[in-house]
Amino acid sequence: MNNTIRYTKVAVILHWLIGIAILALFALGWYMNELPKGGDKITNIDLFDLGLYSIHLAEAATSRTFYFNLHKSIGFTVFLLVGLRLYWRLMHRPPALPDSMKRWEKVLAHGTHHLLYLMMVVMPATGLLTTLYSKYGLHWFSVPVLPGLDNAGLRDFFVDAHELSATILILLIGLHIAAVFKHQLIDKDNILKRMSLFQ
């Protein structure tokens, strides 16, 4: 078991990969839900209409369909990475919190971390179940993974659960980031070094 003052390199890389991917999924979810339903099917997508990069599709699709499929693919990837992160966390003891932290701060930190792990499982799981009970199923970057069961009632239930879990997760991430700033700028205990990509 690892008992150093830093997280392992694997844990650090997974932390940042998952964190960036989750924030990207929030942004993508907001963007894609603003797109109109229907529309022309096209084979070239100007990514986010920025004029910087175009994607050529093997099969014509509407912009909304393309971005929903992209969201599902990234979400499924996050689900797999979170599974790997949980396994790694169980096999490697995290570094102890600084002695300078008060008892209530340590309790809050541990509680927030446990809730973060829980919601990092619940959010992609509810997204996956939404996809399973849709009529489209899951295609992971165009590779068929799960067929759609086309159950509108269950799909709508998991849509609501997915949106609720996303809201809870973004609030927890905000709390997590606020705590990092507190430690860096007020406490000045350099706790961020525990999860730094650089030695």
C-alpha positions as CSV (number, residue, x, y, z in Angstrom):
1,M,0.0,0.0,0.0
2,N,1.3,3.5,-0.9
3,N,1.6,5.9,2.1
4,T,3.6,8.8,0.6
5,I,2.8,12.5,0.7
6,R,1.7,12.4,-2.9
7,Y,-0.8,10.4,-4.9
8,T,0.7,7.8,-7.3
9,K,1.3,8.9,-10.9
10,V,-1.5,6.7,-12.1
11,A,-3.9,8.3,-9.6
12,V,-2.8,11.8,-10.6
13,I,-3.2,11.1,-14.3
14,L,-6.7,9.5,-13.8
15,H,-7.7,12.4,-11.6
16,W,-7.0,15.1,-14.2
17,L,-8.2,13.0,-17.1
18,I,-11.6,12.3,-15.4
19,G,-11.9,15.8,-14.1
20,I,-11.3,17.5,-17.5
21,A,-13.6,14.9,-19.2
22,I,-16.4,15.6,-16.8
23,L,-16.2,19.3,-17.2
24,A,-16.1,18.8,-21.0
25,L,-19.2,16.6,-20.7
26,F,-21.1,19.4,-18.8
27,A,-20.2,21.9,-21.5
28,L,-21.1,19.5,-24.3
29,G,-24.4,18.6,-22.5
30,W,-25.4,22.2,-22.3
31,Y,-24.4,22.9,-25.9
32,M,-26.1,19.8,-27.4
33,N,-29.4,20.5,-25.6
34,E,-29.6,23.9,-27.1
35,L,-29.5,22.5,-30.6
36,P,-32.8,22.2,-32.5
37,K,-34.4,18.8,-33.0
38,G,-34.5,17.6,-36.6
39,G,-32.6,19.5,-39.3
40,D,-30.7,18.3,-42.3
41,K,-28.5,15.3,-42.2
42,I,-24.9,16.2,-43.1
43,T,-21.6,14.4,-43.4
44,N,-19.3,17.3,-42.5
45,I,-19.5,18.8,-39.0
46,D,-17.8,22.1,-38.2
47,L,-16.9,21.3,-34.6
48,F,-18.9,23.7,-32.3
49,D,-19.3,26.0,-35.3
50,L,-15.9,27.6,-34.6
51,G,-14.4,27.2,-38.1
52,L,-11.3,25.6,-36.6
53,Y,-11.9,21.9,-37.2
54,S,-14.3,19.8,-39.3
55,I,-15.2,16.2,-38.8
56,H,-16.2,14.0,-41.8
57,L,-18.9,11.4,-40.8
58,A,-19.0,8.0,-42.5
59,E,-22.8,8.2,-42.3
60,A,-24.9,11.4,-42.6
61,A,-26.5,12.7,-39.3
62,T,-28.0,15.8,-37.9
63,S,-25.8,18.1,-35.8
64,R,-27.8,17.2,-32.7
65,T,-27.4,13.4,-33.3
66,F,-23.6,13.9,-33.8
67,Y,-23.2,15.8,-30.5
68,F,-25.4,13.4,-28.5
69,N,-23.4,10.4,-29.8
70,L,-20.2,12.3,-28.9
71,H,-21.5,12.9,-25.4
72,K,-22.4,9.3,-25.0
73,S,-19.0,8.1,-26.2
74,I,-17.1,10.4,-23.9
75,G,-19.5,9.5,-21.0
76,F,-18.9,5.8,-21.5
77,T,-15.1,6.4,-21.6
78,V,-15.4,8.3,-18.3
79,F,-17.4,5.4,-16.8
80,L,-14.6,3.0,-17.7
81,L,-11.9,5.4,-16.3
82,V,-13.8,5.9,-13.1
83,G,-14.0,2.1,-12.7
84,L,-10.2,2.0,-13.1
85,R,-9.8,4.9,-10.7
86,L,-11.9,3.2,-8.1
87,Y,-9.8,0.0,-8.5
88,W,-6.6,1.9,-8.2
89,R,-7.9,3.8,-5.1
90,L,-8.7,0.5,-3.4
91,M,-5.3,-0.9,-4.1
92,H,-3.3,2.2,-3.1
93,R,-3.7,4.1,0.2
94,P,-4.0,7.9,-0.5
95,P,-1.6,10.3,1.3
96,A,-2.7,11.5,4.7
97,L,-4.2,14.9,5.0
98,P,-1.9,17.6,6.5
99,D,-1.8,17.7,10.3
100,S,-2.5,21.5,10.1
101,M,-6.1,20.7,9.0
102,K,-8.7,20.9,11.7
103,R,-10.8,17.8,12.5
104,W,-14.0,19.2,10.9
105,E,-12.0,20.0,7.8
106,K,-10.7,16.4,7.5
107,V,-14.3,15.1,8.1
108,L,-15.6,17.4,5.4
109,A,-12.8,16.5,3.0
110,H,-13.3,12.8,3.4
111,G,-17.1,13.1,3.1
112,T,-16.8,15.3,-0.1
113,H,-14.3,12.8,-1.6
114,H,-16.7,9.9,-0.9
115,L,-19.6,11.8,-2.4
116,L,-17.5,12.7,-5.5
117,Y,-16.7,9.0,-6.1
118,L,-20.3,8.1,-5.7
119,M,-21.5,10.7,-8.1
120,M,-18.7,9.9,-10.6
121,V,-20.3,6.5,-10.8
122,V,-24.0,7.5,-10.6
123,M,-23.8,10.2,-13.3
124,P,-22.3,8.1,-16.1
125,A,-24.3,5.1,-15.0
126,T,-27.6,7.0,-15.3
127,G,-26.5,8.3,-18.7
128,L,-25.7,4.7,-19.8
129,L,-29.1,3.5,-18.6
130,T,-30.8,6.5,-20.4
131,T,-29.0,5.3,-23.6
132,L,-29.9,1.7,-23.0
133,Y,-33.6,2.5,-22.7
134,S,-33.6,4.8,-25.7
135,K,-34.3,3.4,-29.2
136,Y,-30.8,4.2,-30.3
137,G,-28.6,2.3,-27.9
138,L,-24.9,3.0,-27.4
139,H,-22.3,3.4,-30.2
140,W,-18.9,4.1,-28.7
141,F,-17.2,6.3,-31.3
142,S,-19.3,4.4,-34.0
143,V,-18.6,1.0,-32.5
144,P,-21.9,-0.7,-31.4
145,V,-21.9,-1.6,-27.7
146,L,-25.5,-1.8,-26.5
147,P,-28.8,-2.1,-28.4
148,G,-31.6,0.3,-27.5
149,L,-34.5,-1.2,-25.6
150,D,-36.9,1.6,-26.6
151,N,-38.7,2.0,-23.2
152,A,-39.8,5.7,-23.1
153,G,-40.9,5.5,-19.4
154,L,-37.6,4.2,-18.1
155,R,-35.6,6.4,-20.5
156,D,-37.4,9.5,-19.1
157,F,-36.8,8.4,-15.5
158,F,-33.0,8.0,-16.1
159,V,-32.9,11.3,-18.0
160,D,-34.2,13.0,-14.9
161,A,-31.8,11.0,-12.7
162,H,-28.9,11.9,-15.0
163,E,-29.7,15.6,-14.8
164,L,-30.0,15.5,-11.0
165,S,-26.8,13.6,-10.6
166,A,-25.0,16.0,-12.9
167,T,-26.2,19.0,-10.8
168,I,-25.1,17.3,-7.6
169,L,-21.7,16.5,-9.1
170,I,-21.0,20.0,-10.4
171,L,-21.8,21.4,-6.9
172,L,-19.4,18.9,-5.4
173,I,-16.7,19.8,-7.9
174,G,-17.2,23.5,-7.1
175,L,-16.8,22.7,-3.4
176,H,-13.7,20.6,-4.2
177,I,-12.1,23.5,-6.2
178,A,-13.0,26.1,-3.6
179,A,-11.3,23.9,-1.0
180,V,-8.1,23.8,-3.2
181,F,-8.1,27.6,-3.4
182,K,-8.5,27.9,0.3
183,H,-5.6,25.6,1.0
184,Q,-3.4,27.3,-1.6
185,L,-4.2,30.9,-1.0
186,I,-5.2,31.1,2.7
187,D,-3.7,28.0,4.5
188,K,-0.7,27.9,2.1
189,D,-0.1,24.3,2.9
190,N,0.7,23.3,-0.7
191,I,-1.9,20.5,-0.6
192,L,-2.2,20.8,-4.4
193,K,1.2,19.2,-4.7
194,R,-0.3,15.9,-3.7
195,M,-2.2,15.8,-7.0
196,S,0.4,17.7,-9.2
197,L,1.4,16.3,-12.6
198,F,4.9,17.6,-11.9
199,Q,7.3,16.6,-9.2
